[in-house]
Amino acid sequence: MTETHLLPIAQRGEPILQQRAQEVTGLHDPVLQQLIDAMQATMLAANGVGIAAPQVFVSKRVIIVASRPNPRYPDAPSMQPLAMINPEILWRSAATCLSEEGCLSVPDVRAPIERAERIQVRYLTRAGETREAEYSGFIARIIQHECDHLDGILFVERVMDDTQEPTRD
């Protein structure tokens, strides 16, 4: 695997998307570092703003958050891509917001999803450092969406009201 190696993206119905991903050990394993690089390249090529390892058929608790304006999310804020290993949401605000989400594993479908407006997350960096940080708005939404993938949950399972049908792009 190299930095530019693109990985296949698991689609809705694939068993790996319904399973809890395994904790990461061996942080300095070159295979993990190559996986992170390949996940990032795959996400960027697909115009995603985040991706989780189960989406590329790897049952590991790794996500990448990389908000930036693109054709799928033209109003997204810009940030440097951030790999989070074994992320854990420590706190969610009581304040929530309802906004439309999509997913690389459920192409051409978008639905309004209610998420916490702010979250606090603990994770390991790719260098093995423990970090805690608070995120809000769109970036908090991405992290919650990707952490759901690590627990085997697709965003379409979070549609609040059965009368709200997901829309197709």
N, C-alpha and C positions, 0 to 999 in steps of 0.2 A: 504494500500500500504506500502511495506517495501522497504529498499534499494535494495534488490535483486529481487523484483517483476518486471517481464518483461511485457512490454506492447505490444499490437498488433501494427504493423506498417501499416499505411494507404498506399494503393497502388494507383498508377496512375488511375484516373477516379473517385476516392472518392471525393464527393463534398467539404469536409473540406479542401482539398488541393488546391482548387480554390478560397478560400475566404480569405479576410483580417482578420488576427487574432486580437482579442481584447486586449487593453492595460491591463496590470496587475495592480490591486490595492490590498491592503491587503498583503503587502510583508511578514509580519510575520505570516501569516496563515499557520498552520502546513500542510494543504493540498498542498499548493504551494511547501513547502520544500520537502514533500514526492514525489510530481510530479517530481521535479528536480532530486532527487535520482533515481527514477524509469526510467526517461528518460536516465540518464547516464548509468544505468545498461543495458537498452535495446540497446543503441548505442554500448556499448562495446561488448555485446553478438553478435551483428550483424556485427562486424568489421567495424563500422563506425568511422569517425573522427569528426562528427558533427551531430546534430539532432535538429529539431525544434518541439515545442509542437503540431502544427497541424499534424505532422507526426504520433503522437500517439493519434489522435482524440481529442485533446484539443485545442480549439480556444483561445490561450493566446500567448502573445508576449514574448516567452521564447525560448532561444536557448542554446545549449551546444556546445562548441568548445573544441575538445580534440585530437589534432593532435598527432599521434604516428605511427611508422612503423607498418604495419599489412599486411595480405595477399592482401587486396585491394589496399593499398598504401604503398608499401615496402620502398619507399624513403622519406616518410613523416618525418618532424622534430618532436621531442618529446616536449610536453608541458604538464603541469598539466591541467586536465579538468577545464574549466571555464564556469560557467553559466552566461549568460547575459540576464537580464530582461529589457524589453522595449528598446532593442537596436535601435540606430539611427545612420546611417552612415552620418556623418557631412561633409565629404570631400572625394573625390576620385581623385587619381592622373590622370593626362592626359596620363601618360605612362601605357600601358596595356600589358598583356601577354596572349597568347593562350595556353591552356593546357586542357588535357582530364579530364572530370568529370564524376562521377557516382552518384547514389542516392539510399538510402535505399528504397525509395518509387517507384523507377523505376529499379527493379533488372535486372541484366545482360545486362544493356545498358550503354554505355559510349559514350561521344561525346566531341569534342573540343569546348571549350567555352572561349570567350575573356572576361577578367575581368580586373579591375584596379589593377595595381601592388601594390599600397599602398592605405590605407584608414585610416580615423580617425573616431572613434566610441565613442558615449556616451551611457552608459548603467548603470543600477543599478546592484549591486552585490546581492547575495542572502541574505546578511546581511542588505540590504537597502541603501548601500553607492553609491553615484553617482561617476562614473569613466569616464574619457576620456583617450583614448589611441590610438596610431598609430600602425597599423599592416602592414606587407608586405608579399609578396610571397604566399606560400601555405596557411598560416594561414589567410591572408586577403581574399584569395579565399574561404575558408571554411565559413568565416563570411558573405561574400556576398551571397554565395549559401544559407545559412540558413536564412538570412534576406529576401531573395526572397520567401522562404516558408511562412514567416509571411505575405507577401503581395499576396499570392495565386499564385506564379509563380514557375513552375518546370523548372529545368535546360534545359530540352529538348526544351522548348519554346525559349531558347536563342541561339539555334544553328544558327550560323552566316549566313550560306550559304545553300540554299536548295539543292545544289549538294553534300553537306557533310552529308551523312547519318550516324546516330548513329550506332556504332558497338556493337555487342553482345559479352559479355565475354564468 
